Amino acid sequence: SEVSQDTDETDHNDQSDESESGPSFGQRLLSKIIDNIQLYINNIHIRYEDDQTRPGHPFALGITLQQLHAQSTDQNWLPTFLGSSPRLIHKLVSLKNLSVYWNSDTQMSKFNNAQEMVDILDRIWANSEDSTKKGEERKREEESKEDQSSSNQSKLREEDQEKDEDDSSDDQYHFMLKP
């Protein structure tokens, strides 16, 4: 029993020496790989169709993604390779044209061959891109209207200030509502 106690103490001392000396080569290598991993995903379309749940009312749901890109950066958000293990890791993620859809009472896609499937999915992808472009155009139009509205409000304020200067003796009050 005395011999086994000595062996246990020796094993315990060996383990504490390893933990005090820092991570092993394998742990450092794995850490560096994880710190610098880059992820590129392009042109994904996942679609599920069901005509069994509600017979006569088939539906389809899916998700499309044009691009997902994730990479390590420095503290200024510039893409870089991390040489040493920093205390804080910055990851920049770029997501382009992510959309989710649910189509009820839709037509089921029946494919006779792989090319027919590719053609149908290309049409769906094109419709998704058209919707994104239309949404971007509407956003630009709204921003343009907002810019014009704020420009008109500035002109009204200037005119009110000029009137106030001219009619300083009159007791007039002007109110302006801001959005």
Backbone as a printed PyTorch tensor [residue, N CA C, xyz], in Angstrom:
tensor([[[  0.8060,  -1.1900,   0.0000],
         [  0.0000,   0.0000,   0.0000],
         [  0.8490,   1.2530,   0.0000]],

        [[  2.0260,   1.2120,   0.6230],
         [  2.9060,   2.3930,   0.6210],
         [  3.4160,   2.6860,  -0.7860]],

        [[  3.7010,   1.6730,  -1.5460],
         [  4.2140,   1.8460,  -2.8990],
         [  3.1650,   2.5050,  -3.7760]],

        [[  1.9170,   2.0930,  -3.6490],
         [  0.8550,   2.6690,  -4.4770],
         [  0.6180,   4.1340,  -4.1310]],

        [[  0.7860,   4.5190,  -2.8660],
         [  0.6300,   5.9240,  -2.4990],
         [  1.7140,   6.7690,  -3.1370]],

        [[  2.9370,   6.2840,  -3.1530],
         [  4.0460,   7.0220,  -3.7750],
         [  3.8020,   7.1910,  -5.2670]],

        [[  3.2920,   6.1770,  -5.9220],
         [  3.0200,   6.2220,  -7.3500],
         [  1.9460,   7.2560,  -7.6530]],

        [[  0.9000,   7.3100,  -6.8190],
         [ -0.1690,   8.2720,  -7.0270],
         [  0.3490,   9.6980,  -6.9040]],

        [[  1.2150,   9.9530,  -5.9300],
         [  1.7790,  11.2980,  -5.7540],
         [  2.6340,  11.6880,  -6.9410]],

        [[  3.4020,  10.7450,  -7.4620],
         [  4.2550,  11.0180,  -8.6180],
         [  3.3980,  11.3610,  -9.8310]],

        [[  2.3260,  10.6030, -10.0740],
         [  1.4310,  10.8790, -11.2040],
         [  0.8060,  12.2530, -11.0660]],

        [[  0.4110,  12.6160,  -9.8630],
         [ -0.2130,  13.9240,  -9.6350],
         [  0.7810,  15.0530,  -9.9350]],

        [[  2.0140,  14.8830,  -9.5470],
         [  3.0390,  15.9080,  -9.8140],
         [  3.2950,  16.0510, -11.3010]],

        [[  3.2980,  14.9450, -12.0530],
         [  3.5210,  15.0080, -13.4930],
         [  2.4060,  15.7830, -14.1830]],

        [[  1.1620,  15.5860, -13.7500],
         [  0.0330,  16.2830, -14.3650],
         [  0.1040,  17.7730, -14.0930]],

        [[  0.4930,  18.1690, -12.8840],
         [  0.5460,  19.5940, -12.5750],
         [  1.6670,  20.2650, -13.3410]],

        [[  2.7710,  19.5590, -13.6100],
         [  3.8610,  20.1400, -14.3880],
         [  3.3990,  20.4430, -15.8120]],

        [[  2.5820,  19.5400, -16.4150],
         [  2.0890,  19.7630, -17.7790],
         [  1.1620,  20.9620, -17.8430]],

        [[  0.2630,  21.1070, -16.8580],
         [ -0.6890,  22.2100, -16.9000],
         [  0.0010,  23.5410, -16.6370]],

        [[  1.0730,  23.5460, -15.8470],
         [  1.8010,  24.7870, -15.5860],
         [  2.6310,  25.2220, -16.7900]],

        [[  3.0790,  24.2740, -17.6050],
         [  3.9210,  24.6230, -18.7450],
         [  3.1200,  25.1810, -19.9140]],

        [[  1.7990,  25.1210, -19.8760],
         [  0.9670,  25.6880, -20.9240],
         [  0.3800,  24.6170, -21.8090]],

        [[ -0.3510,  25.0480, -22.8380],
         [ -1.0120,  24.0800, -23.7180],
         [  0.0100,  23.3040, -24.5490]],

        [[ -0.3780,  22.1060, -24.9070],
         [  0.5020,  21.2640, -25.7180],
         [  0.5410,  21.8010, -27.1540]],

        [[  1.4500,  21.2410, -27.9540],
         [  1.5720,  21.6360, -29.3510],
         [  0.2540,  21.4110, -30.0910]],

        [[ -0.3810,  20.2830, -29.8370],
         [ -1.6540,  19.9620, -30.4920],
         [ -2.7480,  20.9550, -30.1360]],

        [[ -2.8060,  21.3580, -28.8730],
         [ -3.8080,  22.3250, -28.4450],
         [ -3.5560,  23.6940, -29.0840]],

        [[ -2.2920,  24.1000, -29.1570],
         [ -1.9580,  25.3910, -29.7850],
         [ -2.2890,  25.3710, -31.2710]],

        [[ -1.9860,  24.2610, -31.9420],
         [ -2.2780,  24.1310, -33.3710],
         [ -3.7810,  24.1820, -33.6140]],

        [[ -4.5460,  23.4430, -32.8260],
         [ -5.9990,  23.4410, -32.9670],
         [ -6.5610,  24.8400, -32.7120]],

        [[ -6.0460,  25.5250, -31.7040],
         [ -6.4930,  26.8830, -31.3970],
         [ -6.2040,  27.8320, -32.5600]],

        [[ -5.0240,  27.7240, -33.1640],
         [ -4.6650,  28.5920, -34.2960],
         [ -5.5610,  28.3190, -35.5010]],

        [[ -5.8910,  27.0600, -35.7410],
         [ -6.7720,  26.7080, -36.8600],
         [ -8.1580,  27.2970, -36.6380]],

        [[ -8.6940,  27.1460, -35.4340],
         [-10.0260,  27.6700, -35.1390],
         [-10.0340,  29.2000, -35.2090]],

        [[ -8.9680,  29.8390, -34.6990],
         [ -8.8880,  31.3040, -34.7370],
         [ -8.8910,  31.8370, -36.1630]],

        [[ -8.2940,  31.0940, -37.1000],
         [ -8.1140,  31.5970, -38.4640],
         [ -9.0080,  30.9380, -39.4940]],

        [[ -9.9590,  30.1390, -39.0670],
         [-10.8110,  29.4380, -40.0300],
         [-11.6540,  30.4470, -40.8210]],

        [[-11.7830,  30.2140, -42.0970],
         [-12.6200,  31.0480, -42.9660],
         [-13.7180,  30.1630, -43.5260]],

        [[-14.8950,  30.7510, -43.6460],
         [-16.0490,  30.0080, -44.1250],
         [-16.6040,  30.7050, -45.3590]],

        [[-16.7330,  29.9780, -46.4530],
         [-17.3270,  30.4940, -47.6870],
         [-18.4730,  29.5700, -48.0830]],

        [[-19.6660,  30.1220, -48.1840],
         [-20.8190,  29.3650, -48.6690],
         [-21.4640,  30.2180, -49.7570]],

        [[-21.6630,  29.6390, -50.9290],
         [-22.2250,  30.3770, -52.0620],
         [-23.3730,  29.6020, -52.6990]],

        [[-24.4150,  30.3530, -53.1060],
         [-25.5230,  29.8380, -53.9110],
         [-26.1350,  28.5460, -53.3600]],

        [[-26.8200,  28.6980, -52.2400],
         [-27.4930,  27.5660, -51.6080],
         [-29.0090,  27.7670, -51.7320]],

        [[-29.7000,  26.7100, -52.0870],
         [-31.1580,  26.7330, -52.1140],
         [-31.6380,  25.3960, -51.5600]],

        [[-32.3390,  25.4600, -50.4430],
         [-32.9000,  24.2660, -49.8270],
         [-34.4260,  24.4270, -49.8760]],

        [[-35.0980,  23.4430, -50.4480],
         [-36.5510,  23.5230, -50.6390],
         [-37.1850,  22.2230, -50.1640]],

        [[-38.2820,  22.3640, -49.4470],
         [-39.0610,  21.2160, -49.0020],
         [-40.4610,  21.3600, -49.5640]],

        [[-40.9550,  20.3040, -50.1960],
         [-42.3010,  20.3080, -50.7480],
         [-43.1120,  19.1960, -50.0860]],

        [[-44.3970,  19.4840, -49.8370],
         [-45.2510,  18.5040, -49.1730],
         [-46.6450,  18.5510, -49.7900]],

        [[-47.0750,  17.4030, -50.3150],
         [-48.4470,  17.3070, -50.8130],
         [-49.2240,  16.2270, -50.0660]],

        [[-48.6520,  15.7110, -48.9580],
         [-49.2910,  14.6480, -48.1860],
         [-49.9890,  15.1710, -46.9270]],

        [[-49.4620,  16.2330, -46.3200],
         [-50.0100,  16.7280, -45.0620],
         [-51.4480,  17.1980, -45.2300]],

        [[-51.6920,  18.0100, -46.2590],
         [-53.0460,  18.4770, -46.5790],
         [-53.3110,  18.1540, -48.0500]],

        [[-53.8500,  16.9890, -48.3330],
         [-54.0920,  16.6150, -49.7330],
         [-54.9360,  17.6780, -50.4480]],

        [[-54.4940,  18.0140, -51.6450],
         [-55.1840,  19.0370, -52.4250],
         [-54.6580,  20.4390, -52.1560]],

        [[-53.8130,  20.6040, -51.1490],
         [-53.2250,  21.9030, -50.8120],
         [-51.7210,  21.7430, -50.5760]],

        [[-50.9720,  21.4540, -51.6420],
         [-49.5270,  21.2720, -51.4550],
         [-48.8500,  22.5980, -51.0780]],

        [[-47.7610,  22.4910, -50.3500],
         [-47.0080,  23.6870, -49.9910],
         [-45.5150,  23.4140, -50.1540]],

        [[-44.7740,  24.4960, -50.2270],
         [-43.3230,  24.4090, -50.3170],
         [-42.7350,  25.4760, -49.4100]],

        [[-41.6690,  25.1340, -48.7640],
         [-40.9460,  26.1270, -47.9770],
         [-39.4610,  25.9310, -48.2560]],

        [[-38.7410,  27.0160, -48.1080],
         [-37.3280,  26.9060, -48.4120],
         [-36.5420,  28.1040, -47.9540]],

        [[-35.2660,  28.0030, -48.1910],
         [-34.3250,  29.0600, -47.8570],
         [-33.3160,  29.1620, -48.9920]],

        [[-32.9800,  30.3940, -49.3540],
         [-31.9540,  30.6150, -50.3610],
         [-30.9070,  31.5510, -49.7660]],

        [[-29.6940,  31.3590, -50.1760],
         [-28.5810,  32.1760, -49.7140],
         [-27.6140,  32.3440, -50.8620]],

        [[-27.3300,  33.5970, -51.2140],
         [-26.3830,  33.8290, -52.2910],
         [-24.9550,  33.7100, -51.7800]],

        [[-24.6730,  34.3020, -50.6030],
         [-23.2960,  34.2320, -50.1190],
         [-23.2330,  34.4200, -48.6050]],

        [[-22.4040,  33.6190, -47.9680],
         [-22.0510,  33.7750, -46.5660],
         [-20.5410,  33.6550, -46.4900]],

        [[-19.8970,  34.6560, -45.8930],
         [-18.4460,  34.6630, -45.7950],
         [-18.0840,  35.0860, -44.3810]],

        [[-17.2830,  34.2820, -43.7020],
         [-16.8230,  34.6140, -42.3510],
         [-15.3090,  34.4660, -42.3010]],

        [[-14.6480,  35.4540, -41.6850],
         [-13.1890,  35.4000, -41.5830],
         [-12.7110,  36.1780, -40.3700]],

        [[-11.4800,  35.9040, -39.9570],
         [-10.8790,  36.5890, -38.8140],
         [-10.3690,  37.9560, -39.2320]],

        [[-10.4450,  38.9000, -38.2840],
         [ -9.9550,  40.2500, -38.5490],
         [ -9.1260,  40.7300, -37.3620]],

        [[ -8.4410,  41.8420, -37.5660],
         [ -7.7410,  42.4710, -36.4570],
         [ -8.7160,  43.3800, -35.7110]],

        [[ -8.2230,  44.1280, -34.7380],
         [ -9.1020,  44.9940, -33.9450],
         [ -9.6890,  46.1430, -34.7650]],

        [[ -9.1510,  46.4160, -35.9640],
         [ -9.6890,  47.4590, -36.8480],
         [-10.6180,  46.8860, -37.9110]],

        [[-10.9910,  45.6310, -37.7830],
         [-11.9080,  44.9250, -38.6740],
         [-11.3440,  44.7470, -40.0760]],

        [[-10.0270,  44.6640, -40.1770],
         [ -9.3880,  44.3640, -41.4530],
         [ -9.0520,  42.8740, -41.4740]],

        [[ -9.4150,  42.1580, -42.5560],
         [ -9.1330,  40.7210, -42.6150],
         [ -7.6390,  40.4610, -42.4310]],

        [[ -7.3220,  39.4810, -41.6090],
         [ -5.9190,  39.1740, -41.3260],
         [ -5.7790,  37.7380, -40.8490]],

        [[ -4.5330,  37.2630, -40.8500],
         [ -4.1940,  35.9640, -40.2830],
         [ -3.7270,  36.2110, -38.8610]],

        [[ -4.3100,  35.5140, -37.9020],
         [ -3.9390,  35.6970, -36.5030],
         [ -2.7740,  34.7800, -36.1820]],

        [[ -1.5890,  35.3670, -35.9490],
         [ -0.3900,  34.5800, -35.6770],
         [ -0.3810,  34.0270, -34.2680]],

        [[ -0.4880,  34.8780, -33.2860],
         [ -0.5250,  34.4240, -31.9000],
         [ -1.9720,  34.4110, -31.4400]],

        [[ -2.2200,  33.7350, -30.3500],
         [ -3.5920,  33.6550, -29.8550],
         [ -3.9340,  34.9130, -29.0760]],

        [[ -4.7090,  35.8090, -29.6800],
         [ -5.0890,  37.0320, -28.9740],
         [ -6.1290,  36.7270, -27.9010]],

        [[ -6.2800,  37.6610, -26.9790],
         [ -7.2800,  37.4800, -25.9220],
         [ -8.6860,  37.6040, -26.4850]],

        [[ -8.8600,  38.4710, -27.4880],
         [-10.1710,  38.6990, -28.0860],
         [-10.0610,  38.4760, -29.5910]],

        [[-10.9520,  37.6680, -30.1290],
         [-10.9290,  37.3510, -31.5580],
         [-12.0950,  38.0500, -32.2300]],

        [[-11.8140,  38.7400, -33.3380],
         [-12.8460,  39.4240, -34.1160],
         [-13.1200,  38.6040, -35.3680]],

        [[-14.3890,  38.3560, -35.6370],
         [-14.8070,  37.6490, -36.8530],
         [-15.7480,  38.5480, -37.6300]],

        [[-15.4810,  38.7130, -38.9030],
         [-16.3250,  39.5060, -39.7880],
         [-17.1780,  38.5430, -40.6000]],

        [[-18.4900,  38.7340, -40.5470],
         [-19.4170,  37.8580, -41.2610],
         [-20.1940,  38.6990, -42.2640]],

        [[-20.1840,  38.2770, -43.5070],
         [-20.9090,  38.9650, -44.5680],
         [-21.9980,  38.0250, -45.0830]],

        [[-23.2150,  38.5280, -45.1130],
         [-24.3620,  37.7430, -45.5420],
         [-25.0280,  38.4790, -46.6960]],

        [[-25.2240,  37.8000, -47.8150],
         [-25.8050,  38.4550, -48.9900],
         [-27.0040,  37.6540, -49.4960]],

        [[-28.1270,  38.3530, -49.6280],
         [-29.3600,  37.7970, -50.1970],
         [-29.8050,  36.5050, -49.5300]],

        [[-30.1140,  36.6140, -48.2510],
         [-30.7170,  35.5010, -47.5240],
         [-32.2250,  35.6770, -47.5960]],

        [[-32.9220,  34.6510, -48.0050],
         [-34.3820,  34.7440, -48.0400],
         [-34.9910,  33.4100, -47.6260]],

        [[-36.1330,  33.5250, -46.9860],
         [-36.8960,  32.3670, -46.5520],
         [-38.2890,  32.5150, -47.1640]],

        [[-38.8490,  31.4310, -47.6440],
         [-40.1830,  31.5330, -48.2390],
         [-41.0600,  30.3650, -47.8270]],

        [[-42.3530,  30.6140, -47.9100],
         [-43.3820,  29.6040, -47.6530],
         [-44.4620,  29.8240, -48.7030]],

        [[-44.6260,  28.9010, -49.5990],
         [-45.6360,  28.9980, -50.6490],
         [-46.7410,  27.9850, -50.3660]],

        [[-47.9480,  28.4860, -50.1560],
         [-49.0670,  27.5740, -49.9280],
         [-49.8240,  27.3830, -51.2420]],

        [[-50.5150,  26.2830, -51.3310],
         [-51.2460,  25.9240, -52.5570],
         [-50.3700,  26.1200, -53.7850]],

        [[-49.2070,  25.5640, -53.7360],
         [-48.2520,  25.6880, -54.8350],
         [-48.2620,  24.4260, -55.6900]],

        [[-47.6180,  24.5350, -56.8110],
         [-47.5090,  23.3900, -57.7030],
         [-46.2610,  22.5970, -57.3060]],

        [[-46.3940,  21.3060, -57.2080],
         [-45.2690,  20.4630, -56.8320],
         [-44.2950,  20.3710, -58.0050]],

        [[-43.0340,  20.3400, -57.6920],
         [-42.0000,  20.2050, -58.7160],
         [-41.7810,  18.7230, -58.9890]],

        [[-42.0650,  18.3360, -60.1870],
         [-41.8260,  16.9490, -60.6020],
         [-40.7110,  16.9830, -61.6350]],

        [[-39.6280,  16.3130, -61.3270],
         [-38.4640,  16.3450, -62.2060],
         [-38.3200,  15.0180, -62.9310]],

        [[-38.1370,  15.1120, -64.2470],
         [-37.8980,  13.9100, -65.0320],
         [-36.4090,  13.5820, -65.0980]],

        [[-35.5750,  14.6290, -64.9670],
         [-34.1250,  14.4080, -64.9790],
         [-33.4380,  15.5490, -64.2210]],

        [[-32.1560,  15.4250, -64.0250],
         [-31.3930,  16.4020, -63.2350],
         [-31.3970,  17.7820, -63.8970]],

        [[-31.3030,  17.8540, -65.2080],
         [-31.2570,  19.1450, -65.9030],
         [-32.5710,  19.9030, -65.7290]],

        [[-33.6730,  19.1910, -65.7640],
         [-34.9750,  19.8330, -65.5490],
         [-35.0360,  20.4360, -64.1380]],

        [[-34.5060,  19.7290, -63.1630],
         [-34.4760,  20.2390, -61.7970],
         [-33.6200,  21.5090, -61.7170]],

        [[-32.4530,  21.4990, -62.3550],
         [-31.5770,  22.6700, -62.3530],
         [-32.2710,  23.8590, -62.9970]],

        [[-32.9590,  23.6390, -64.1100],
         [-33.6680,  24.7260, -64.7970],
         [-34.7530,  25.3430, -63.9130]],

        [[-35.5420,  24.5030, -63.2480],
         [-36.6120,  25.0120, -62.3810],
         [-36.0210,  25.7840, -61.1980]],

        [[-34.9880,  25.2460, -60.5750],
         [-34.3730,  25.9280, -59.4420],
         [-33.7040,  27.2370, -59.8700]],

        [[-33.1490,  27.2720, -61.0830],
         [-32.5840,  28.5320, -61.5980],
         [-33.6690,  29.5900, -61.7490]],

        [[-34.8570,  29.1970, -62.2240],
         [-35.9580,  30.1500, -62.3560],
         [-36.3840,  30.6730, -60.9850]],

        [[-36.4620,  29.7720, -60.0030],
         [-36.8240,  30.1920, -58.6460],
         [-35.7730,  31.1490, -58.1030]],

        [[-34.4940,  30.8460, -58.3190],
         [-33.4040,  31.7040, -57.8470],
         [-33.4850,  33.0770, -58.5180]],

        [[-33.7670,  33.0890, -59.8160],
         [-33.8780,  34.3680, -60.5440],
         [-35.0210,  35.1950, -59.9770]],

        [[-36.1640,  34.5610, -59.6720],
         [-37.2880,  35.2870, -59.0720],
         [-36.9020,  35.8500, -57.7170]],

        [[-36.1270,  35.1050, -56.9470],
         [-35.6640,  35.5710, -55.6410],
         [-34.7690,  36.7970, -55.8040]],

        [[-33.8680,  36.7640, -56.7880],
         [-32.9830,  37.9130, -57.0310],
         [-33.7760,  39.1230, -57.5020]],

        [[-34.8100,  38.8970, -58.3620],
         [-35.6520,  40.0010, -58.8220],
         [-36.3580,  40.6610, -57.6440]],

        [[-36.8640,  39.8390, -56.7200],
         [-37.5390,  40.3850, -55.5400],
         [-36.5820,  41.2130, -54.7060]],

        [[-35.3510,  40.7520, -54.5720],
         [-34.3450,  41.4900, -53.8010],
         [-34.0480,  42.8230, -54.4670]],

        [[-33.8960,  42.8150, -55.7960],
         [-33.6080,  44.0630, -56.5310],
         [-34.7640,  45.0440, -56.3880]],

        [[-36.0060,  44.5440, -56.4790],
         [-37.1680,  45.4270, -56.3380],
         [-37.2030,  46.0250, -54.9370]],

        [[-36.8760,  45.2240, -53.9360],
         [-36.8390,  45.7250, -52.5630],
         [-35.7760,  46.7990, -52.3880]],

        [[-34.6110,  46.6060, -53.0090],
         [-33.5440,  47.6020, -52.9330],
         [-33.9630,  48.8940, -53.6440]],

        [[-34.6570,  48.7790, -54.7880],
         [-35.1250,  49.9650, -55.5130],
         [-36.1380,  50.7390, -54.6770]],

        [[-37.0810,  50.0250, -54.0390],
         [-38.0600,  50.7000, -53.1730],
         [-37.3700,  51.4150, -52.0280]],

        [[-36.3610,  50.7980, -51.4500],
         [-35.6300,  51.4080, -50.3380],
         [-34.9450,  52.6900, -50.8010]],

        [[-34.3150,  52.6600, -51.9800],
         [-33.6600,  53.8650, -52.5100],
         [-34.6850,  54.9670, -52.7770]],

        [[-35.8670,  54.5960, -53.3110],
         [-36.9160,  55.5930, -53.5540],
         [-37.3880,  56.2230, -52.2470]],

        [[-37.5740,  55.4020, -51.2180],
         [-38.0010,  55.9250, -49.9160],
         [-36.9480,  56.8590, -49.3310]],

        [[-35.6670,  56.4810, -49.4550],
         [-34.5920,  57.3370, -48.9480],
         [-34.5620,  58.6600, -49.7000]],

        [[-34.8010,  58.5990, -51.0210],
         [-34.8270,  59.8160, -51.8250],
         [-35.9720,  60.7270, -51.3810]],

        [[-37.1530,  60.1390, -51.1240],
         [-38.2950,  60.9280, -50.6500],
         [-38.0000,  61.5460, -49.2950]],

        [[-37.3340,  60.7860, -48.4140],
         [-36.9730,  61.3100, -47.0970],
         [-36.0050,  62.4770, -47.2260]],

        [[-35.0320,  62.3500, -48.1400],
         [-34.0720,  63.4370, -48.3580],
         [-34.7850,  64.6870, -48.8570]],

        [[-35.7360,  64.5100, -49.8060],
         [-36.4880,  65.6590, -50.3150],
         [-37.3280,  66.2760, -49.2150]],

        [[-37.9380,  65.4420, -48.3920],
         [-38.7750,  65.9320, -47.3010],
         [-37.9500,  66.7290, -46.3000]],

        [[-36.7610,  66.2310, -45.9500],
         [-35.9250,  66.9650, -44.9940],
         [-35.4170,  68.2570, -45.6120]],

        [[-35.1640,  68.2640, -46.9220],
         [-34.7460,  69.4870, -47.6120],
         [-35.8700,  70.5180, -47.5840]],

        [[-37.1120,  70.0690, -47.8360],
         [-38.2710,  70.9660, -47.7920],
         [-38.4810,  71.5040, -46.3780]],

        [[-38.2900,  70.6670, -45.3750],
         [-38.4400,  71.1180, -43.9960],
         [-37.4050,  72.1840, -43.6540]],

        [[-36.1850,  72.0150, -44.1580],
         [-35.1360,  73.0190, -43.9190],
         [-35.5250,  74.3520, -44.5380]],

        [[-36.0750,  74.3090, -45.7580],
         [-36.5060,  75.5390, -46.4160],
         [-37.6200,  76.2170, -45.6170]],

        [[-38.5830,  75.4340, -45.1220],
         [-39.6720,  76.0000, -44.3250],
         [-39.1300,  76.6580, -43.0560]],

        [[-38.1650,  76.0090, -42.4090],
         [-37.5750,  76.5950, -41.2040],
         [-36.9010,  77.9210, -41.5180]],

        [[-36.1700,  77.9630, -42.6390],
         [-35.5000,  79.2040, -43.0300],
         [-36.5220,  80.3060, -43.2960]],

        [[-37.6190,  79.9670, -44.0070],
         [-38.6550,  80.9570, -44.2890],
         [-39.3000,  81.4440, -42.9920]],

        [[-39.5420,  80.5290, -42.0620],
         [-40.1230,  80.9210, -40.7720],
         [-39.1850,  81.8410, -40.0050]],

        [[-37.8910,  81.5700, -40.0650],
         [-36.9280,  82.4260, -39.3730],
         [-36.9210,  83.8230, -39.9830]],

        [[-36.9860,  83.8900, -41.3250],
         [-37.0160,  85.1980, -41.9960],
         [-38.2800,  85.9600, -41.6090]],

        [[-39.4280,  85.2800, -41.5610],
         [-40.6720,  85.9260, -41.1620],
         [-40.5730,  86.4270, -39.7280]],

        [[-39.9860,  85.6200, -38.8610],
         [-39.8360,  86.0130, -37.4630],
         [-38.9840,  87.2640, -37.3510]],

        [[-37.9490,  87.3540, -38.1580],
         [-37.0840,  88.5350, -38.1110],
         [-37.8290,  89.7650, -38.6200]],

        [[-38.6350,  89.5930, -39.6760],
         [-39.3880,  90.7130, -40.2480],
         [-40.5280,  91.1510, -39.3300]],

        [[-41.2000,  90.2100, -38.7030],
         [-42.3780,  90.4890, -37.8810],
         [-42.0440,  90.3570, -36.3980]],

        [[-40.9370,  90.8700, -35.9850],
         [-40.5180,  90.6940, -34.5910],
         [-41.4560,  91.3920, -33.6160]],

        [[-42.1920,  92.4000, -34.0780],
         [-43.1050,  93.1150, -33.1850],
         [-44.4290,  92.3760, -33.0120]],

        [[-44.8070,  91.5230, -33.9730],
         [-46.0660,  90.7800, -33.8960],
         [-45.8990,  89.5710, -32.9850]],

        [[-46.9630,  89.2670, -32.2710],
         [-46.9520,  88.0730, -31.4370],
         [-47.4890,  86.9010, -32.2510]],

        [[-46.5990,  86.2310, -32.9550],
         [-46.9830,  85.0690, -33.7510],
         [-46.1920,  83.8670, -33.2620]],

        [[-46.8340,  82.7550, -33.2860],
         [-46.1690,  81.5320, -32.8790],
         [-46.2070,  80.5490, -34.0410]],

        [[-45.0770,  79.9310, -34.2820],
         [-44.9810,  78.9610, -35.3730],
         [-44.6230,  77.6010, -34.7640]],

        [[-45.3050,  76.5910, -35.2220],
         [-45.0310,  75.2260, -34.7650],
         [-44.6850,  74.3720, -35.9660]],

        [[-43.7150,  73.5040, -35.7620],
         [-43.3360,  72.6040, -36.8340],
         [-43.2560,  71.1980, -36.2470]],

        [[-43.8910,  70.2730, -36.9000],
         [-43.8560,  68.8850, -36.4670],
         [-42.7180,  68.1950, -37.2040]],

        [[-41.9170,  67.5190, -36.4550],
         [-40.8130,  66.7630, -37.0670],
         [-41.1390,  65.2860, -36.9790]],

        [[-40.8360,  64.5520, -38.0320],
         [-41.1440,  63.1230, -38.0070],
         [-40.2550,  62.3860, -37.0060]]])
